[in-house]
Amino acid sequence: MDNMPKIKVGIVAVSRDCFPESLSVTRRQNLVKAYTEKYGADDIYECPVCIVESEIHMQQALDDVQKAGCNALCVYLGNFGPEIAETLLAKYFNGPKMFVAAAEETSENGGLIQGRGDAYCGMLNASYNLKLRNVRAYIPEYPVGTAEECADMIHEFLPVARAVYALDNLKIISFGPRPLNFLACNAPIKQLYNLGVEIEENSELDLFEAFNKHAGDSRIPDVVRQMEEELGAGNKKPEILSKLAQYELTLLDWIEGHKGSRKYVAIAGKCWPAFQTQFGFVPCYVNSRLTAMGIPVSCEVDIYGALSEFIGTVVSQDTVTLLDINNTVPADIYRSDIGKYAYTQKDTFMGFHCGNTASGKLSFCEMKNQMIMARSLPEEVTNGTLEGDIMPGHITFFRLQSTADAQLKAYIAQGEVLPVATRSFGAIGIFAIPQMGRFYRHVLIENNFPHHGAVAFGHFGKEIFEVFKYLGVEDIGYNQPAGVLYKTENPFA
């Protein structure tokens, strides 16, 4: 299934009636030209209606961008702008929206007389009116610019718009309840509805019934062949592939049968304690394959982990993963392989999960059994993990979480996976994040975040931060630099 939106931004110019309308129109045309020359025309639509001091013009512009199939909006202040009409447009447009404003081009030939637009001033009134109407909109860090600069701002808005639009059309399908003695991923669902996300909660027994009905499915051999091709020499458990294929088809059919009115889906899945003995395998490898298809699957019924993964998927347009913030790096590995990098030992940790990371994000991989589960169960029912070291490169570690009292909190930290062998098991990597030790104590522990974190492969902190802001998350933690104290950090330590 296509599990990611394609954004088309309608650009609507606005003009106050005591300013020349032609100023906004010309500037809009220059903006569209600049965007098209640099990024192409697929992502934008130029609305021919210029909103002047009139709600009638606003309605005309709204109808036009809707008929053009726009699912995101850019309100462009070519001059001071009509604060009522322009913010009503944002109010009535059903989708993510942004506001940008035109800088003055020149002082020559009357440029600062009749050609002066005062959009710098108009942006202040626009932001005030948006607040009056309780309308959320993306406003760039510095929202006033030339045609070329505003074109860049619109392009930077695309991943934010993708995430906001996608969440408005997302259903999270969960199979629970959470494992016994596992309150860490407690997830009050009220905030999902506040974000516009639907959730369908099912029992593990419902899933087991659906799985059994897929026994002998004619599509299983084709899926097995795909798995064999993907695993190659790492196919160490060939006897389990048919069951894994049966399970993969069960999930995909469940999605198609249950997504209902929603366009996009993520899954919060179950994997222990009874899953192994009843299904006869662990689902990690299948979880990795669906996530690589753009359908994130979290482990251990982690609903907000699935939500976070989905945000990372649509922002990065790439495969993500969900990992435990798991264990420290031993001193001998630090001394031998990491000391040459600009990180202290406390800046490093190992991110791990049993085997849910997609093969394309691993330096090498092998199909194995889940070693932790096999300590108390027969090994043959713990097969199904995809083990290997996570490939080195830039990462963003982040999470959006509802607390136990239903408050939204989030964190974001950028860093990297180091090109250092882990000498361990599972899907695992050695992560390095500047000032991780302080971040671990004063963000993750202090704010009671669970041990799961979503990982996007690349630096996407700027985009994810703007998504969280747009969603109204007021508490966004990040790894503050040395010398900048957290509120709970002891200044005398």
C-alpha positions in Angstrom: 0.0 0.0 0.0 1.0 3.6 -0.5 1.5 4.7 3.1 2.9 8.2 2.7 1.2 11.4 1.4 2.3 13.4 -1.5 2.1 17.1 -0.7 0.8 19.8 -3.0 1.1 23.3 -1.6 -1.4 25.9 -2.8 0.3 29.3 -2.8 -2.1 32.2 -2.2 -0.9 35.8 -2.2 -2.7 38.3 0.0 -2.8 42.1 -0.3 -4.3 44.8 1.9 -6.6 47.2 0.0 -4.5 50.2 0.8 -1.5 48.6 -1.0 -1.1 47.9 -4.7 -2.5 44.5 -5.5 -0.1 44.2 -8.3 2.8 44.2 -5.8 1.5 40.9 -4.3 0.7 39.4 -7.6 4.1 40.1 -9.1 5.9 38.9 -6.0 3.8 35.7 -6.0 4.7 35.1 -9.7 8.4 35.6 -8.9 8.1 33.2 -6.0 6.5 30.5 -8.1 9.2 31.0 -10.8 12.0 30.7 -8.2 10.5 27.6 -6.7 9.9 25.9 -10.1 13.4 26.7 -11.3 15.0 25.2 -8.2 12.7 22.4 -7.2 10.3 21.8 -10.1 6.5 22.4 -10.2 5.2 19.1 -8.8 4.9 20.3 -5.2 3.2 23.6 -5.7 0.1 25.3 -7.2 -0.2 29.0 -7.9 -3.6 30.2 -7.0 -4.7 33.0 -9.4 -6.9 34.6 -6.8 -5.3 37.4 -4.8 -7.0 37.9 -1.5 -7.6 41.6 -0.9 -9.6 43.0 2.0 -12.5 40.7 1.4 -13.9 37.4 2.7 -15.4 36.9 -0.7 -11.9 36.7 -2.2 -10.9 34.4 0.7 -13.8 32.0 -0.3 -12.8 32.2 -3.9 -9.2 31.3 -3.1 -10.2 28.5 -0.8 -12.4 27.0 -3.5 -9.7 27.3 -6.0 -6.9 25.5 -4.0 -9.3 22.8 -3.0 -10.4 22.1 -6.6 -6.7 22.0 -7.6 -6.2 19.2 -5.1 -4.0 21.1 -2.7 -3.5 19.4 0.7 -1.3 22.1 2.1 -1.4 25.9 2.0 1.1 28.7 1.9 -0.3 32.1 2.7 2.1 34.6 1.1 2.1 38.2 2.3 3.2 40.1 -0.8 2.5 43.2 1.2 1.1 44.0 4.6 -1.9 41.7 4.0 -5.5 41.6 5.2 -5.2 40.0 8.6 -8.8 38.9 8.9 -9.2 37.4 5.5 -5.8 35.7 5.4 -6.2 34.0 8.7 -9.8 33.0 7.9 -8.3 31.2 4.9 -6.0 29.3 7.2 -8.9 28.5 9.6 -11.1 27.1 6.9 -8.4 25.2 4.9 -8.4 21.6 6.1 -4.7 20.7 6.1 -1.3 22.0 7.2 -0.6 25.6 6.4 2.3 28.1 6.6 2.8 31.8 6.4 5.7 33.6 4.7 6.2 37.2 3.8 8.0 39.2 1.1 11.1 41.2 1.7 11.6 44.5 0.0 13.6 44.2 -3.2 15.2 47.6 -3.8 15.3 51.2 -2.8 15.7 52.4 -6.4 13.0 53.7 -8.7 10.5 54.2 -5.9 11.1 50.8 -4.5 10.6 52.0 -1.0 7.8 54.4 -1.9 5.0 52.9 -4.0 6.9 49.6 -4.2 7.2 49.2 -0.4 5.1 46.3 0.9 5.5 46.3 4.7 5.0 42.5 4.9 7.6 42.5 7.7 5.0 44.4 9.7 2.0 42.4 8.4 3.5 39.1 9.6 3.2 40.3 13.2 -0.6 41.0 12.7 -1.0 37.7 11.0 0.5 35.8 13.9 -1.7 37.7 16.4 -4.8 36.9 14.4 -3.9 33.2 14.1 -3.6 33.0 17.9 -7.0 34.7 18.3 -8.6 32.0 16.1 -6.6 29.1 17.7 -5.2 28.3 14.2 -1.9 26.5 14.1 0.4 27.3 11.3 4.0 26.8 10.4 6.0 30.0 10.5 9.7 29.6 9.5 12.5 30.7 11.8 12.9 33.9 9.8 9.7 34.1 7.7 10.5 37.2 5.5 12.6 36.8 2.4 13.2 37.3 -1.3 11.4 35.1 -3.9 14.3 32.6 -3.8 14.4 32.6 0.0 10.7 32.0 0.3 10.9 29.2 -2.2 13.4 27.5 0.1 11.1 28.0 3.1 8.2 26.3 1.2 10.5 23.4 0.3 11.5 23.1 4.0 7.8 23.0 4.9 7.2 19.9 2.8 8.3 17.3 5.4 6.5 19.1 8.1 3.3 19.2 6.0 3.7 15.5 5.1 3.8 14.6 8.8 0.9 16.8 9.9 -1.3 15.7 7.0 -0.4 12.1 7.5 -1.3 12.1 11.2 -4.7 13.6 10.4 -5.2 10.5 8.2 -3.5 7.8 10.3 -4.9 4.8 12.1 -2.7 2.9 14.5 -3.6 -0.8 14.8 -2.6 -2.4 18.0 -2.6 -6.0 19.2 -2.4 -6.3 22.9 -2.5 -6.1 25.8 1.0 -5.1 26.8 3.1 -7.9 28.2 2.9 -8.7 31.9 5.2 -6.7 34.1 5.8 -4.2 31.3 4.3 -0.8 32.2 7.1 1.1 30.5 5.1 1.7 27.3 1.9 2.7 29.1 0.0 4.7 26.6 -3.1 6.7 27.4 -4.8 7.1 24.1 -6.6 10.4 24.7 -3.7 12.3 23.1 -4.0 10.3 19.9 -7.4 11.7 19.4 -6.2 15.2 20.2 -3.6 14.7 17.4 -6.3 13.5 14.9 -5.1 9.9 15.0 -7.5 7.0 15.1 -6.6 3.8 17.0 -8.0 0.3 16.6 -7.1 -1.9 19.6 -7.3 -5.7 19.1 -6.5 -8.7 21.2 -3.6 -11.1 20.5 -6.3 -13.8 20.2 -7.9 -11.9 17.3 -4.5 -11.9 15.5 -3.9 -15.6 16.3 -7.3 -16.5 14.7 -6.5 -14.4 11.6 -3.1 -16.1 11.4 -4.5 -19.6 11.5 -7.0 -18.7 8.7 -4.0 -17.9 6.5 -2.6 -21.4 6.8 -1.9 -22.7 3.3 -2.4 -19.3 1.7 -1.4 -19.6 -2.0 0.8 -16.4 -1.7 3.1 -17.9 0.9 5.6 -19.4 -1.5 6.1 -16.1 -3.3 6.7 -14.3 0.0 9.2 -17.0 1.1 11.1 -16.5 -2.2 11.3 -12.7 -1.5 12.6 -13.4 2.0 15.2 -15.9 0.7 16.4 -13.3 -1.8 16.6 -10.6 0.9 18.4 -12.8 3.4 20.9 -14.4 1.0 23.7 -16.1 2.9 22.1 -14.8 6.2 19.2 -17.2 5.9 20.2 -19.3 8.9 16.6 -20.4 9.8 15.0 -21.5 6.5 12.6 -23.8 8.3 10.7 -20.8 9.8 10.2 -18.7 6.6 6.8 -20.2 5.6 5.4 -19.3 9.1 6.9 -15.8 8.9 5.4 -15.4 5.4 2.0 -16.5 6.7 2.2 -13.9 9.5 3.3 -11.1 7.0 0.3 -11.8 4.8 -2.0 -11.8 7.9 -0.8 -8.3 8.9 -1.1 -6.9 5.4 -4.6 -8.3 4.9 -5.6 -7.0 8.3 -4.4 -3.5 7.3 -6.4 -3.6 4.1 -9.5 -4.9 5.9 -9.3 -2.5 8.8 -7.9 0.8 7.8 -11.4 2.0 7.0 -11.7 5.7 6.2 -8.0 6.3 7.0 -5.3 6.5 4.3 -2.3 5.5 6.4 -1.5 2.8 9.0 1.1 2.0 11.6 1.0 -1.1 13.9 1.8 -1.6 17.5 2.5 -5.4 17.7 2.7 -8.0 20.4 5.8 -10.3 20.6 5.9 -11.9 24.1 5.3 -13.7 26.4 2.8 -16.2 24.9 3.4 -15.1 21.3 6.3 -17.5 20.7 4.7 -20.6 22.1 1.4 -20.1 20.3 2.6 -18.8 17.0 5.8 -20.8 17.0 8.2 -18.0 16.2 9.0 -14.3 17.0 7.7 -11.6 14.6 10.8 -9.4 14.5 11.8 -10.1 10.9 8.3 -9.5 9.6 8.1 -6.3 11.6 11.3 -5.2 9.9 9.9 -6.0 6.4 6.7 -4.1 6.9 8.7 -1.1 8.3 10.8 -1.2 5.1 7.6 -1.1 3.1 6.7 2.2 4.9 4.3 0.6 7.4 6.1 1.1 10.8 5.6 -1.8 13.3 6.6 -1.2 16.9 7.4 -3.9 19.4 5.8 -4.7 22.7 2.5 -2.9 21.9 4.3 0.4 22.0 1.6 2.7 20.6 3.5 5.9 20.8 6.6 4.2 19.5 4.6 3.3 16.4 3.4 6.9 16.2 6.9 8.2 16.5 8.2 5.8 13.9 5.5 6.9 11.5 6.4 10.6 11.9 10.0 9.7 11.2 9.0 7.7 8.1 7.1 10.5 6.5 9.6 13.2 7.5 12.6 11.3 6.2 10.8 9.4 3.4 13.0 6.5 4.5 12.9 3.3 6.6 13.1 3.9 10.4 13.5 1.7 13.4 12.6 1.4 17.0 15.3 0.6 19.5 15.9 0.2 23.2 18.2 2.8 24.7 19.9 -0.3 25.9 23.3 -0.7 27.4 26.5 1.2 28.0 29.6 0.7 25.9 32.4 -1.2 27.7 35.5 0.7 28.5 37.7 -1.7 26.5 35.7 -1.0 23.3 35.8 2.7 24.0 39.6 2.7 24.5 40.3 0.6 21.5 37.8 1.9 18.9 36.0 5.1 20.0 38.5 7.2 21.9 39.8 8.6 18.5 36.3 10.2 18.0 35.2 13.5 19.6 33.0 11.7 22.2 33.4 10.9 25.8 32.4 7.4 26.9 29.2 8.8 28.4 28.3 10.2 25.0 27.9 6.7 23.7 25.5 3.8 24.3 24.2 0.8 22.4 20.8 1.0 20.7 19.3 -2.5 20.5 16.3 -4.5 19.7 15.8 -8.2 19.2 15.8 -8.1 15.4 13.2 -5.5 14.1 15.6 -3.3 12.0 15.2 -3.6 8.3 18.0 -5.4 6.4 18.7 -2.3 4.4 19.8 -0.5 7.6 22.1 -3.2 8.8 25.8 -3.6 7.8 25.2 -7.3 7.7 22.4 -9.5 8.8 21.5 -13.1 9.7 18.2 -14.8 10.6 18.6 -16.1 14.1 16.7 -16.9 17.2 15.9 -14.5 20.1 18.6 -15.2 22.6 16.9 -13.5 25.6 13.7 -15.5 25.1 15.6 -18.7 24.5 16.9 -18.5 28.1 13.5 -19.7 29.3 11.8 -21.2 26.2 12.7 -23.9 23.6 15.0 -22.3 21.0 12.8 -23.5 18.1 9.9 -21.1 19.1 12.2 -18.1 19.4 13.3 -18.1 15.7 12.6 -15.1 13.6 15.0 -12.3 14.5 17.1 -10.4 12.1 20.5 -9.8 13.7 23.3 -7.5 12.6 25.2 -4.3 13.4 23.3 -1.2 12.3 25.1 0.6 9.5 27.1 3.7 10.5 26.0 7.2 9.7 23.9 10.1 10.9 20.8 9.4 13.0 18.1 11.3 14.8 16.8 9.7 18.0 13.4 10.9 19.0 10.0 10.1 20.6 6.6 11.7 21.0 4.9 10.3 24.1 1.8 10.7 26.2 2.7 10.6 29.9 0.6 8.6 32.4 -1.5 11.7 33.1 -2.0 12.2 29.3 0.4 15.1 28.7 2.3 15.2 25.5 6.0 15.3 25.7 8.8 14.7 23.2 12.5 14.6 22.7 14.9 14.9 19.8 18.7 14.2 19.7 20.9 14.1 16.7 24.0 12.0 16.5 25.5 9.1 14.7 26.0 5.3 14.6 29.8 4.8 14.8 31.6 2.4 12.5 32.6 0.2 15.4 31.7 -3.5 15.8 29.3 -4.1 18.7 30.5 -7.6 19.7 26.9 -8.3 20.7 23.7 -9.8 19.5 20.4 -8.6 18.0 19.9 -5.6 15.7 22.3 -3.3 17.5 24.6 -0.3 17.0 27.0 1.9 18.9 25.4 5.3 19.1 27.1 8.6 19.8 25.1 11.7 20.8 26.9 14.8 22.1 26.2 15.3 25.8 24.2 12.0 25.9 25.0 11.4 29.6 23.3 14.7 30.7 20.5 14.2 28.2 19.9 10.7 29.5 19.6 11.9 33.1 17.8 15.3 32.7 15.5 14.5 29.7 14.9 10.8 29.4 14.9 9.9 33.1 13.6 13.2 34.5 10.6 13.2 32.2 9.9 9.5 32.6 10.3 8.5 29.0 10.2 4.7 28.3 13.2 2.8 27.0 12.1 2.8 23.3 13.2 5.5 21.0 12.5 5.9 17.3 15.5 6.3 15.0 15.5 8.1 11.7 18.6 7.5 9.5 19.9 11.1 8.9 19.8 14.4 10.7 16.1 15.4 10.7 16.0 17.2 14.1 15.0 20.5 12.5 12.0 19.1 10.7 10.8 16.8 13.5 11.1 19.8 16.0 8.8 21.8 13.7 6.4 18.9 13.5 6.2 18.7 17.3 5.7 22.5 17.5 2.9 22.4 15.0 1.2 19.7 16.9 1.2 21.8 20.0 3.8 19.9 22.0 5.2 22.4 24.5 7.7 20.2 26.2 10.4 19.2 23.7 13.6 18.0 25.2 16.9 18.0 23.3 20.6 17.3 24.1 21.7 20.7 25.3 25.3 21.7 24.8 27.9 21.9 27.5 27.4 25.0 29.7 23.7 25.2 29.1 22.1 23.6 32.2 18.9 21.7 32.4 16.3 22.8 34.9 17.0 19.8 37.1 20.8 19.9 36.7 22.8 20.7 39.8 24.9 23.8 39.0 27.4 22.8 41.8 27.9 19.2 40.7 
